[in-house]
Amino acid sequence: MTSDEARTRLGALGLDEQAVDALVAHFEDAEVRVKAGHGLARVAWLETLDFDVTARPTRIVSEEGFECWDGNGALGYLVLEEIVRTTLVDQPVHARVVVAKRCFPTGVLGYWVCRLADGGLVAALTATSPRRLPHPDGGPPLTGTNPLAIAVPSSDGRPVVSDVSMGAVTYGDVLSGAALPEELVPFGGEHAHKASALAVGLELLVSALAGPEHGAVLVVARPSHDPVPEFRELAADSRLPGG
């Protein structure tokens, strides 16, 4: 699928031009980063979802160190788009926790934290999704793939961005045909209990703060030190995440 075709199909759903631009920018970035399962192929998946194309997120709590947003039925992509834009304009004096209720689907979390890091902020973001990962010992799905993304800005202009799903594969891999549904298990093989523990912790963290529906939790802060250039030197020729 081309970007132009994606725009046409998203517009046919009733999404306005600003929403279409935000979605296509996200999908194009995923394509560039070779994350096809989160790229333009997601348009066909969105066409199967039931959502309010006119819905927009609302900031229901606004304090210096804490914000809470309600997705109001909008796509999670558009909820995080609004949160990122607002945060970059109104940056915290020191740090801020941002909770997004009713926020799904959220896409590639590294995309959002990278934009915040480009704006000079350290950012960590996690989000929940439908239950897809079983316990390493088997049984029904207990948690979502519950990715965790962390971005750290640098004076060299290239933030380090770590973005890891707790699954051995992502749901996007399954949607794109790159993986089978039964491969959706915690990563780590014989050490999968570690990924499972992280998935459980993130599941309950987000649920405790955002409520029973899928949500996201973002922490942003102004850095007081620039560790990245020295770390790049230490890493030498090794590729760092997000590079």
RANORDA-V162255 format. One record per residue. RES is the residue in one letter. SS is DSSP state (2 for helix, 1 for strand, 0 for the rest). OMEGA is omega in radians with two decimals (none if undefined). NEAR is the number of other ideal C-beta (glycine too) atoms within 12 Angstrom. Layout:
# RANORDA-V162255
res=RES ss=SS omega=OMEGA near=NEAR
res=RES ss=SS omega=OMEGA near=NEAR
This chain:
# RANORDA-V162255
res=M ss=0 omega=3.10 near=24
res=T ss=0 omega=3.10 near=16
res=S ss=2 omega=3.14 near=24
res=D ss=2 omega=3.11 near=15
res=E ss=2 omega=3.11 near=18
res=A ss=2 omega=3.12 near=32
res=R ss=2 omega=-3.13 near=26
res=T ss=2 omega=-3.09 near=18
res=R ss=2 omega=3.09 near=26
res=L ss=2 omega=3.08 near=37
res=G ss=2 omega=3.13 near=22
res=A ss=2 omega=3.08 near=15
res=L ss=0 omega=-3.13 near=26
res=G ss=0 omega=3.12 near=18
res=L ss=0 omega=-3.13 near=32
res=D ss=0 omega=-3.02 near=19
res=E ss=2 omega=-3.14 near=13
res=Q ss=2 omega=3.12 near=19
res=A ss=2 omega=3.12 near=31
res=V ss=2 omega=3.13 near=31
res=D ss=2 omega=-3.12 near=21
res=A ss=2 omega=-3.12 near=34
res=L ss=2 omega=-3.11 near=41
res=V ss=2 omega=3.09 near=34
res=A ss=2 omega=3.13 near=30
res=H ss=2 omega=-3.11 near=41
res=F ss=2 omega=3.13 near=39
res=E ss=2 omega=3.10 near=28
res=D ss=2 omega=3.11 near=29
res=A ss=2 omega=3.12 near=33
res=E ss=2 omega=-3.14 near=27
res=V ss=2 omega=-3.10 near=18
res=R ss=0 omega=3.08 near=24
res=V ss=0 omega=3.04 near=15
res=K ss=0 omega=-3.01 near=30
res=A ss=2 omega=-3.14 near=24
res=G ss=2 omega=3.10 near=31
res=H ss=2 omega=-3.06 near=40
res=G ss=0 omega=-3.04 near=35
res=L ss=0 omega=3.10 near=34
res=A ss=0 omega=-3.14 near=27
res=R ss=2 omega=3.13 near=38
res=V ss=2 omega=3.13 near=36
res=A ss=2 omega=3.10 near=21
res=W ss=2 omega=3.12 near=29
res=L ss=2 omega=-3.14 near=35
res=E ss=0 omega=3.13 near=21
res=T ss=0 omega=-3.08 near=12
res=L ss=0 omega=3.08 near=21
res=D ss=0 omega=3.13 near=11
res=F ss=0 omega=-3.12 near=30
res=D ss=0 omega=-3.07 near=19
res=V ss=0 omega=-3.13 near=24
res=T ss=0 omega=-3.07 near=15
res=A ss=0 omega=3.08 near=24
res=R ss=0 omega=-3.13 near=25
res=P ss=0 omega=3.13 near=36
res=T ss=1 omega=3.05 near=23
res=R ss=1 omega=-3.02 near=25
res=I ss=1 omega=3.01 near=20
res=V ss=1 omega=-3.13 near=19
res=S ss=1 omega=3.08 near=19
res=E ss=0 omega=-3.09 near=16
res=E ss=0 omega=-3.07 near=15
res=G ss=0 omega=-3.08 near=17
res=F ss=1 omega=3.01 near=21
res=E ss=1 omega=3.03 near=32
res=C ss=1 omega=3.13 near=30
res=W ss=1 omega=3.03 near=39
res=D ss=1 omega=-3.13 near=27
res=G ss=0 omega=3.09 near=38
res=N ss=0 omega=3.12 near=24
res=G ss=0 omega=3.10 near=23
res=A ss=0 omega=3.05 near=36
res=L ss=0 omega=-3.13 near=41
res=G ss=2 omega=3.06 near=42
res=Y ss=2 omega=-3.06 near=44
res=L ss=2 omega=3.05 near=42
res=V ss=2 omega=-3.14 near=44
res=L ss=2 omega=3.06 near=43
res=E ss=2 omega=-3.13 near=34
res=E ss=2 omega=3.13 near=32
res=I ss=2 omega=-3.13 near=46
res=V ss=2 omega=3.13 near=40
res=R ss=2 omega=-3.11 near=23
res=T ss=2 omega=-3.12 near=26
res=T ss=2 omega=3.12 near=36
res=L ss=2 omega=3.10 near=22
res=V ss=2 omega=-3.10 near=13
res=D ss=0 omega=-3.07 near=20
res=Q ss=0 omega=-3.14 near=25
res=P ss=0 omega=3.05 near=30
res=V ss=0 omega=3.10 near=13
res=H ss=0 omega=-3.08 near=16
res=A ss=1 omega=-3.14 near=23
res=R ss=1 omega=2.98 near=31
res=V ss=1 omega=3.13 near=31
res=V ss=1 omega=3.12 near=48
res=V ss=1 omega=3.10 near=37
res=A ss=1 omega=3.07 near=48
res=K ss=1 omega=3.09 near=36
res=R ss=0 omega=-3.04 near=34
res=C ss=0 omega=-3.14 near=46
res=F ss=0 omega=-0.12 near=31
res=P ss=0 omega=-3.01 near=40
res=T ss=0 omega=3.05 near=47
res=G ss=0 omega=-3.12 near=46
res=V ss=0 omega=-3.06 near=40
res=L ss=2 omega=3.10 near=48
res=G ss=2 omega=3.11 near=38
res=Y ss=2 omega=-3.08 near=38
res=W ss=2 omega=-3.10 near=47
res=V ss=2 omega=3.08 near=45
res=C ss=2 omega=3.11 near=36
res=R ss=2 omega=3.10 near=34
res=L ss=2 omega=3.10 near=41
res=A ss=2 omega=3.07 near=38
res=D ss=2 omega=3.09 near=23
res=G ss=0 omega=3.04 near=26
res=G ss=0 omega=-3.08 near=24
res=L ss=1 omega=2.89 near=36
res=V ss=1 omega=-3.06 near=37
res=A ss=1 omega=3.02 near=48
res=A ss=1 omega=-3.04 near=34
res=L ss=1 omega=3.00 near=48
res=T ss=1 omega=-3.11 near=47
res=A ss=1 omega=3.10 near=51
res=T ss=0 omega=-3.11 near=46
res=S ss=0 omega=3.08 near=36
res=P ss=0 omega=-3.09 near=21
res=R ss=0 omega=-3.08 near=23
res=R ss=0 omega=-3.09 near=35
res=L ss=1 omega=3.06 near=43
res=P ss=1 omega=2.99 near=28
res=H ss=1 omega=3.12 near=20
res=P ss=0 omega=3.12 near=25
res=D ss=0 omega=-3.13 near=13
res=G ss=1 omega=-3.11 near=14
res=G ss=1 omega=-3.09 near=13
res=P ss=1 omega=3.07 near=11
res=P ss=1 omega=-3.12 near=25
res=L ss=1 omega=-3.05 near=28
res=T ss=1 omega=2.95 near=39
res=G ss=0 omega=3.06 near=38
res=T ss=0 omega=2.92 near=46
res=N ss=0 omega=-3.14 near=44
res=P ss=0 omega=3.05 near=44
res=L ss=1 omega=-3.13 near=35
res=A ss=1 omega=3.13 near=39
res=I ss=1 omega=3.11 near=31
res=A ss=1 omega=3.13 near=39
res=V ss=1 omega=-3.14 near=37
res=P ss=0 omega=-3.14 near=34
res=S ss=0 omega=3.10 near=28
res=S ss=0 omega=3.11 near=16
res=D ss=0 omega=3.04 near=18
res=G ss=0 omega=-3.12 near=15
res=R ss=0 omega=3.12 near=23
res=P ss=0 omega=2.97 near=37
res=V ss=1 omega=-3.07 near=33
res=V ss=1 omega=3.05 near=35
res=S ss=1 omega=-3.10 near=26
res=D ss=1 omega=-3.02 near=36
res=V ss=1 omega=2.98 near=30
res=S ss=0 omega=3.13 near=42
res=M ss=0 omega=3.12 near=41
res=G ss=1 omega=3.05 near=36
res=A ss=0 omega=2.98 near=30
res=V ss=0 omega=3.09 near=26
res=T ss=0 omega=3.06 near=38
res=Y ss=2 omega=3.07 near=35
res=G ss=2 omega=3.08 near=35
res=D ss=2 omega=3.13 near=26
res=V ss=2 omega=-3.14 near=26
res=L ss=2 omega=-3.09 near=28
res=S ss=2 omega=-3.13 near=25
res=G ss=0 omega=3.14 near=15
res=A ss=0 omega=3.14 near=21
res=A ss=0 omega=3.12 near=23
res=L ss=0 omega=3.14 near=15
res=P ss=2 omega=-3.11 near=20
res=E ss=2 omega=3.07 near=15
res=E ss=2 omega=3.09 near=21
res=L ss=0 omega=3.11 near=34
res=V ss=0 omega=3.08 near=34
res=P ss=1 omega=-3.14 near=38
res=F ss=0 omega=3.03 near=28
res=G ss=0 omega=3.13 near=20
res=G ss=2 omega=-3.12 near=13
res=E ss=2 omega=3.09 near=11
res=H ss=2 omega=-3.06 near=14
res=A ss=2 omega=3.12 near=24
res=H ss=2 omega=3.12 near=20
res=K ss=2 omega=3.10 near=18
res=A ss=2 omega=3.12 near=32
res=S ss=2 omega=3.12 near=32
res=A ss=2 omega=3.09 near=23
res=L ss=2 omega=3.14 near=29
res=A ss=2 omega=3.12 near=42
res=V ss=2 omega=-3.14 near=26
res=G ss=2 omega=3.14 near=21
res=L ss=2 omega=3.09 near=38
res=E ss=2 omega=-3.07 near=36
res=L ss=2 omega=3.06 near=22
res=L ss=2 omega=-3.12 near=27
res=V ss=2 omega=-3.13 near=39
res=S ss=2 omega=3.14 near=27
res=A ss=2 omega=-3.08 near=16
res=L ss=2 omega=-3.03 near=29
res=A ss=2 omega=3.12 near=35
res=G ss=0 omega=-2.98 near=22
res=P ss=0 omega=3.13 near=14
res=E ss=0 omega=-3.12 near=24
res=H ss=0 omega=-3.11 near=32
res=G ss=0 omega=-3.14 near=41
res=A ss=1 omega=3.08 near=51
res=V ss=1 omega=-3.12 near=42
res=L ss=1 omega=3.00 near=45
res=V ss=1 omega=3.08 near=31
res=V ss=1 omega=3.14 near=39
res=A ss=1 omega=3.04 near=29
res=R ss=1 omega=-3.13 near=23
res=P ss=0 omega=3.05 near=26
res=S ss=0 omega=-3.11 near=11
res=H ss=0 omega=-3.13 near=15
res=D ss=0 omega=-3.05 near=22
res=P ss=0 omega=-2.95 near=21
res=V ss=2 omega=-3.11 near=28
res=P ss=2 omega=3.12 near=20
res=E ss=2 omega=3.14 near=14
res=F ss=2 omega=3.08 near=21
res=R ss=2 omega=3.13 near=25
res=E ss=2 omega=3.11 near=14
res=L ss=2 omega=-3.12 near=12
res=A ss=2 omega=3.11 near=16
res=A ss=0 omega=-3.06 near=9
res=D ss=0 omega=3.14 near=9
res=S ss=0 omega=3.13 near=11
res=R ss=0 omega=3.08 near=11
res=L ss=0 omega=-3.12 near=24
res=P ss=0 omega=-3.14 near=25
res=G ss=0 omega=-3.10 near=31
res=G ss=0 omega=none near=21
